Structure formats: structure tokens, C-alpha cells
Amino acid sequence: QVQLVESGGGLVQAGGSLRLACAASGISFSRNDMAWYRQAPGKQRELVALIRRSGTTNYVDSVKGRFTISRDTAKSTVYLQMNSLKPEDTAVYYCKADGGWRAYWGQGTQVTVSS
């Protein structure tokens, strides 16, 4: 059974920080690219950060310098450290595992940034 469980979301004031975690089970964690997406109300789902099997990372321009994606293969967990949060970061954040031929999604965790 494949399962991705996000945690760490919540309500934070602008300028604050949150650390999201995605615990994966049922997959070979080291053989999957891992990513964080977000979806704000009325908007399309957006790729926020990606970490490939090689370790290469990519970020959407709007979060560069503020967010950091990392992974702990021993714990089968991917993290998203979110600093200097802005109201426009408010969204449901989703974890995604991509093995190249099939992808899996978590249920999402709500991040709300107040002004």
C-alpha cells in the first residue's frame, strides 16, 4: 500500500516559518523524485519544489531563497522548510512521489499565512 502523509501545516503570520514533512511508505523512496505542490483557492495546482533522485533541486521563482526542499532517505521523508512566509503562500500543500512511470499524491496539508 502506497501512502504519503503530509504534516506540519498550520496558521502563521507573515514573515514566519513552517516546516512541512511528507512521510512515504509502500514505495522505494530512493528511486522516486519527490516534490511539493500547492493549490490556492480558485487556482491551479502549482509545482513549488522538486528534489530528484540525483539530489538536484528546483523551485518556482516565487519561493526561491525562502523555501528549501530536502529528504531523509533513512526516514523515507521529504521536507519543505518555508521561511519568510507571505500571504500569497497560503494554499493546500501536497507531496508527490514520481518514479518515472507512476506518481502518487498525499492528501495535503493546509498552510495559511495571515497579514
Long-range contacts (C-beta under 8 A, 24 or more apart in sequence): 1-25, 1-26, 2-26, 2-27, 2-97, 2-104, 4-95, 4-96, 4-97, 4-104, 4-105, 4-106, 4-107, 5-106, 5-107, 6-93, 6-94, 6-95, 6-106, 6-107, 6-108, 6-109, 7-109, 8-109, 9-93, 9-109, 9-110, 9-111, 10-110, 10-111, 10-112, 11-112, 11-114, 12-85, 12-111, 12-112, 12-113, 12-114, 13-113, 13-114, 13-115, 14-85, 14-86, 14-87, 14-113, 14-114, 14-115, 15-84, 15-85, 16-85, 16-113, 17-81, 17-82, 17-83, 17-84, 17-85, 18-82, 18-85, 18-111, 19-79, 19-80, 19-81, 19-82, 20-79, 20-80, 20-82, 20-93, 20-95, 20-109, 20-111, 21-77, 21-78, 21-79, 22-77, 22-78, 22-79, 22-80, 22-95, 22-106, 23-75, 23-76, 23-77, 24-76, 24-77, 24-78, 24-95, 24-97, 25-76, 27-97, 27-99, 27-104, 28-99, 29-71, 29-73, 29-76, 29-97, 30-73, 31-99, 32-97, 32-98, 32-99, 33-97, 33-98, 33-99, 33-100, 34-69, 34-71, 34-78, 34-95, 34-96, 34-97, 34-98, 35-69, 35-95, 35-96, 35-98, 36-69, 36-78, 36-80, 36-93, 36-94, 36-95, 36-96, 37-93, 37-94, 37-96, 38-89, 38-91, 38-92, 38-93, 38-94, 38-111, 39-91, 39-92, 39-94, 39-108, 40-88, 40-90, 40-91, 40-92, 43-91, 45-94, 46-91, 48-80, 48-93, 49-80, 51-78, 62-88, 63-89, 82-111, 85-111, 85-113, 86-113, 87-113, 87-114, 87-115, 88-113, 89-113
